[in-house]
């Protein structure tokens, strides 16, 4: 019974932490996309 309770406690912690991690990844990806977009604009302007 104790192992079962430990499992569900750890599972609940993982669910919460993975949600926060996904939010961090989403923010990081938005920043990265913005940086890449600006970089590609600079590269294209050099070839014009």
GROMACS elastic network, one bead per residue, 0.5 to 0.9 nm:
[ bonds ]
;  ai    aj funct       b0    kb
    1     4     6  0.51575   500
    1     5     6  0.63862   500
    1     6     6  0.87019   500
    2     5     6  0.51286   500
    2     6     6  0.61185   500
    2     7     6  0.85437   500
    3     7     6  0.60496   500
    3     8     6  0.87059   500
    4     7     6  0.50744   500
    4     8     6  0.63855   500
    4     9     6  0.86511   500
    5     8     6  0.52622   500
    5     9     6  0.61242   500
    5    10     6  0.86175   500
    6     9     6  0.50878   500
    6    10     6  0.61156   500
    6    11     6  0.84134   500
    7    10     6  0.52503   500
    7    11     6  0.59658   500
    7    12     6  0.85707   500
    8    12     6  0.60660   500
    8    13     6  0.85814   500
    9    12     6  0.52159   500
    9    13     6  0.63898   500
    9    14     6  0.87832   500
   10    13     6  0.50115   500
   10    14     6  0.61690   500
   10    15     6  0.86661   500
   11    14     6  0.50836   500
   11    15     6  0.62446   500
   11    16     6  0.87788   500
   12    15     6  0.51756   500
   12    16     6  0.64277   500
   12    17     6  0.87335   500
   13    16     6  0.52785   500
   13    17     6  0.61682   500
   13    18     6  0.85112   500
   14    17     6  0.51152   500
   14    18     6  0.58452   500
   14    19     6  0.84714   500
   15    18     6  0.53183   500
   15    19     6  0.63637   500
   15    20     6  0.89504   500
   16    19     6  0.53464   500
   16    20     6  0.66273   500
   16    21     6  0.87974   500
   17    20     6  0.51780   500
   17    21     6  0.61007   500
   17    22     6  0.86098   500
   18    22     6  0.60564   500
   18    23     6  0.85999   500
   19    22     6  0.51453   500
   19    23     6  0.64057   500
   19    24     6  0.88185   500
   20    23     6  0.50808   500
   20    24     6  0.63535   500
   20    25     6  0.87199   500
   21    24     6  0.50414   500
   21    25     6  0.61952   500
   21    26     6  0.85875   500
   22    25     6  0.50088   500
   22    26     6  0.60774   500
   22    27     6  0.86497   500
   23    26     6  0.50626   500
   23    27     6  0.62860   500
   23    28     6  0.86210   500
   24    27     6  0.52224   500
   24    28     6  0.61728   500
   24    29     6  0.86095   500
   25    28     6  0.50329   500
   25    29     6  0.60448   500
   25    30     6  0.86103   500
   26    29     6  0.51505   500
   26    30     6  0.62713   500
   26    31     6  0.87625   500
   27    30     6  0.52311   500
   27    31     6  0.63991   500
   27    32     6  0.86817   500
   28    31     6  0.51977   500
   28    32     6  0.61280   500
   28    33     6  0.86221   500
   29    33     6  0.60251   500
   29    34     6  0.85188   500
   30    33     6  0.51714   500
   30    34     6  0.62339   500
   30    35     6  0.86958   500
   31    34     6  0.51437   500
   31    35     6  0.62319   500
   31    36     6  0.86482   500
   32    35     6  0.51111   500
   32    36     6  0.61205   500
   32    37     6  0.85068   500
   33    36     6  0.50893   500
   33    37     6  0.60003   500
   33    38     6  0.86399   500
   34    37     6  0.51212   500
   34    38     6  0.63688   500
   34    39     6  0.86482   500
   35    38     6  0.52813   500
   35    39     6  0.61677   500
   35    40     6  0.87211   500
   36    40     6  0.60809   500
   36    41     6  0.85312   500
   37    40     6  0.52764   500
   37    41     6  0.63032   500
   37    42     6  0.88190   500
   38    41     6  0.50899   500
   38    42     6  0.63698   500
   38    43     6  0.87551   500
   39    42     6  0.51815   500
   39    43     6  0.62832   500
   39    44     6  0.87033   500
   40    44     6  0.60470   500
   40    45     6  0.84607   500
   41    44     6  0.52206   500
   41    45     6  0.61283   500
   41    46     6  0.87752   500
   42    45     6  0.51539   500
   42    46     6  0.64434   500
   43    46     6  0.53059   500
   43    47     6  0.67938   500
   44    47     6  0.53219   500
   44    48     6  0.65923   500
   45    48     6  0.53455   500
